[in-house]
Amino acid sequence: MSTPSTSGNLPSQSAYEMTHTDSAEQRATFAVIVDNEPGVLHRVVGLFAGRGYNIESLTVAETDKRAHTSRITIVTSGTPEVLEQIRAQLDKTVCVRGVRDVTKDPLGVERELALVKVKGTGEHRIEALRLAEIFRANVIDTNLDSFVFELTGAPGKIDKFLDLMRPLGLVELSRTGVLSITRGTEA
Amino acid sequence: MTDTIQDTKTLTGAEIVVQALVDQGVEVIFGYPGGAVLPIYDALFQDSAKHDDRLRHILVRHEQGATHAAEGYARSTGKPGVVLVTSGPGATNAITGIVDALMDSIPMVVFTGQVPTHLIGSDAFQEADTIGITRTCTKHNYLVKNTADLPRIIHEAFHIATSGRPGPVLIDIPKDVQFGTAEYQGPNEVTFGHTYNPRTKGDQGKIADAVEMIAAAKRPLIYSGGGVINSGPKAAEALREFAALTGAPVTSTLMGLGAFPASNPNWLGMVGMHGSYESNHAMHDCDVMICIGARFDDRVTGRLDAFAPKSKKIHIDIDPSSINKNVRVDIGIVGDCGSVVSDMIAAWKAQRHKAADLKAWWDQIGEWRARKGFAYRGSDTVIKPQYALERLQALTKDRDTYITTEVGQHQMWAAQFLHFEEPNRWMTSGGLGTMGYGLPAAVGVQLAHPKSLVIDVAGEASVQMTMQEMSTAVQFKLPIKIFILNNEWMGMVRQWQQLLHGERYSQSYSDSLPDFVKMAEAFGCHGIRCSNPAELDDKILEMINSPLPVIFDCVVEKAENCFPMIPSGKAHNEMILGDVTDIGNVIDAAGRKLV
C-alpha cells in the first residue's frame, strides 16, 4: 500500500487518492452470519456501497429460525488490504455475529444454482440436451423448441455451461449467486 | 387488573423511555418536542412533577443544537449524551450532530419520534425514513415495533453507545408504541438481542513484542488520540506513566489534546496539517511510532508514501477496522487504550527495561523546537488572532476552564495556542469538521459543569450557523462565553483560495455581518467588542467575570494565515511556516486536487 514512489512525478498518495493499485485484486467469498432483523441486508449492502467495495454476487436467507440468524454470502474482490478492511468492517457491525472468508478456507465449498432457457430446433436442440447431460443439468421444462435447464455447481462450471449454450440458443438466464459451506464436521 | 399494574411494572412506552433513562443514570436530555414525541414529553412532564426534575430537559432552538450540546456534555463528562426529537424534520435536523458523534466516537443515544406503525410508508405528515437515513450515520439504530421490546432496546442502545468504540445509537419510536403498554425491565433484567461484545483486553504476546520494540528504539514517539480520552481518566494517567517510563516524546491528534499535559517537558504539541513544527518532524523521523487510540487520519498522515518512512509502527485501537486501514503497521493491538497501556507498563516493568538513552533524539527535537514554528508577526495596532488566543490562554490557565471550538482557522489556532493539562477539557469537531459545533457544545459542557468557565472559540462565520442556541443558554442561565475571532472571512477557505486557487476569493467573504454586540443584547446576553490590542486583556477579563452568557466580538487581522501547514501532497518535513515568502508556489498541481 505504501511502497516508496520511484519518481517524483507520481501523483500524491494522500488518503484521498489511495487506489491500492500496487497489490493485485483477488476474489473473495465472505460468509456473514447476521441477526435476522429488518434492515440487516441494507446495513451490509450499505457498508459495501458507502465504502466503495464491489459486490459480485450476494445471497441471503434465514438459516436458523431459533437463533434468528441469516447467512449472507457475498462474493467481492479487492486487494488483500481491502479484503482485510471489508472483513473488519463487517465484523464490527452490531448485527453481524460472525464473518468467515470462505476463499481462504481450504475446506470451503462454493455452489451456485442456475436456471437456463435455451431455444432451438434440430441439431442445436439435440446438442444442448447432450451437453446438459454431461453437466448433469436437469430439464425442468420443455417445449418442442425450448428447454429450461437447472444446473448446480461451482460458479466456474456454470460459466462454462453458459459459454457452451450461448451458440445453441441461450435466451434467458437466472443465477442464485454463490453459496458456501465448509467440508467436514466443524460448523 | 388496576391494582396489579404497580406490581408487574406495566408502563406505557413513553413511561418506559423515562424510566429507562432514569435507570441508565441520565440526568440531562437535550431535545425539542413535536407531534410524534408528545407522549414522551407528557411522561417527562409527569415524572418531573413527581420526582422534582430528576431528568432535566434542555429545550434547544434547533435539533442540530441538541445533538451538539449532547456531544459537549458527553465529551466533558465521559457519560453518554441523550437527545430527544420528533419525527421527520426533527430527525433530519439532528443528523449533522449524529454524524459528528460517529466520526469523533462520542457516546450518544438519540430518541426520535415516528408516525404510528400503521402509517409508516404512507408518506404521513412529518414522516421520514429515519432508520434508513441514519443507518450509515449511527453505530447502530432501532425501529421499535412493539412496546414490549422498548426496555431491552433502550438498555442495549446505551451499552452499544458507550462500549467499544463509542458512537451514536438511534431509537426510532412510533407514536402508537409510545402509547402502548408493556412490562418494564431494568438494565440488569433484559437479555440483549445482539452478540455485540467488543474486545477490550489486548493480546499479551503482542504487548510484550511492542514493549521490546519500544525499549530498543532510538527515536520513539508516542502519537496519542481521542481514544485515550474516550477510554477514561485512567488511560490518560497510564499514558503519562508510560511516557515517563520510556522517556519518549508525546504528540497528539486534535481529538486527543489534554490526555497528556501540555506543561510536561515530553509534550511536542499537536501533530498534523497544522501541527507543531517539532511534532511533525518527529513524526517523520521517528524509528518507533506508538499510536494509541488514533486512526492515522489523512489530516495527520499527509502524504502516505512519505509518512514516517523510517519507522516501525505499533497501533493500539479498540476498533479492529482502524488497524491497517490507512497505514500498515508492524504490531496492531486490538483493545482499550487504558487497559493495553497499563499492560504495557506492567510488561515494561516485568522485563526490567530502563528508559533508553534518548539524548540524541531529544537534542534533535530541541533544534526543531528552537525553530519556533508557531511564531507570528505581532502588531500594536491590530489584534493578531494568535495574540488573542495567547492572551486568552494566559488569563484562563489558572481557572477551571473548558474550551469548545467551531471549525476553521480559529480552531487550529486554538489547538496551537491553548494548552490543556487534563482530558475532557477540549471539545472540537475533528472528523466531520462541523461549523456551528462549538456554541451548542458549550451549552452542553456548561450544563455538566455549571461553575466552570466554558469558552467557545469561534469564527464569525461558523458561529452564525447555530447562533440561535444563545437563547437556550439564556433560558437555562448558562454563562457560556463565545469568543469570536472575527476576521470577516471564512478564514480557512480564504487561506486555501489564496494558496491553491490563485487568490480568487470565491464566496468566502462574510458579508453583511450582524453587529454581534447588539445581537448579544437582543438575546439578553452581554456583548463585548475589542479591536485594540491594548484593551484586549481588560475586555477578556470583563468576559470572564460576567455572570451572563457573553458574545465577544474580537476584531482581528483579516488576512492572517494559519501556519505551520503541511501542504496537500507533501510530507511532514516539508511543512511551510509563517515566514515563507511565496506561499502561492508551494503547492503543486497534484496537491491542488486534494482536499
Boltz contact constraints between the chains, C-beta under 6 A:
constraints:
  - contact:
      token1: [A, 1]
      token2: [B, 328]
      max_distance: 6.0
  - contact:
      token1: [A, 2]
      token2: [B, 304]
      max_distance: 6.0
  - contact:
      token1: [A, 2]
      token2: [B, 305]
      max_distance: 6.0
  - contact:
      token1: [A, 5]
      token2: [B, 305]
      max_distance: 6.0
  - contact:
      token1: [A, 11]
      token2: [B, 590]
      max_distance: 6.0
  - contact:
      token1: [A, 12]
      token2: [B, 303]
      max_distance: 6.0
  - contact:
      token1: [A, 12]
      token2: [B, 569]
      max_distance: 6.0
  - contact:
      token1: [A, 12]
      token2: [B, 590]
      max_distance: 6.0
  - contact:
      token1: [A, 13]
      token2: [B, 303]
      max_distance: 6.0
  - contact:
      token1: [A, 13]
      token2: [B, 304]
      max_distance: 6.0
  - contact:
      token1: [A, 13]
      token2: [B, 305]
      max_distance: 6.0
  - contact:
      token1: [A, 14]
      token2: [B, 298]
      max_distance: 6.0
  - contact:
      token1: [A, 14]
      token2: [B, 303]
      max_distance: 6.0
  - contact:
      token1: [A, 14]
      token2: [B, 594]
      max_distance: 6.0
  - contact:
      token1: [A, 15]
      token2: [B, 298]
      max_distance: 6.0
  - contact:
      token1: [A, 15]
      token2: [B, 326]
      max_distance: 6.0
  - contact:
      token1: [A, 16]
      token2: [B, 594]
      max_distance: 6.0
  - contact:
      token1: [A, 16]
      token2: [B, 595]
      max_distance: 6.0
  - contact:
      token1: [A, 43]
      token2: [B, 135]
      max_distance: 6.0
  - contact:
      token1: [A, 46]
      token2: [B, 135]
      max_distance: 6.0
  - contact:
      token1: [A, 46]
      token2: [B, 136]
      max_distance: 6.0
  - contact:
      token1: [A, 50]
      token2: [B, 136]
      max_distance: 6.0
  - contact:
      token1: [A, 85]
      token2: [B, 325]
      max_distance: 6.0
  - contact:
      token1: [A, 88]
      token2: [B, 320]
      max_distance: 6.0
  - contact:
      token1: [A, 88]
      token2: [B, 321]
      max_distance: 6.0
  - contact:
      token1: [A, 89]
      token2: [B, 321]
      max_distance: 6.0
  - contact:
      token1: [A, 92]
      token2: [B, 321]
      max_distance: 6.0
  - contact:
      token1: [A, 94]
      token2: [B, 140]
      max_distance: 6.0
  - contact:
      token1: [A, 94]
      token2: [B, 160]
      max_distance: 6.0
  - contact:
      token1: [A, 94]
      token2: [B, 194]
      max_distance: 6.0
  - contact:
      token1: [A, 94]
      token2: [B, 196]
      max_distance: 6.0
  - contact:
      token1: [A, 97]
      token2: [B, 195]
      max_distance: 6.0
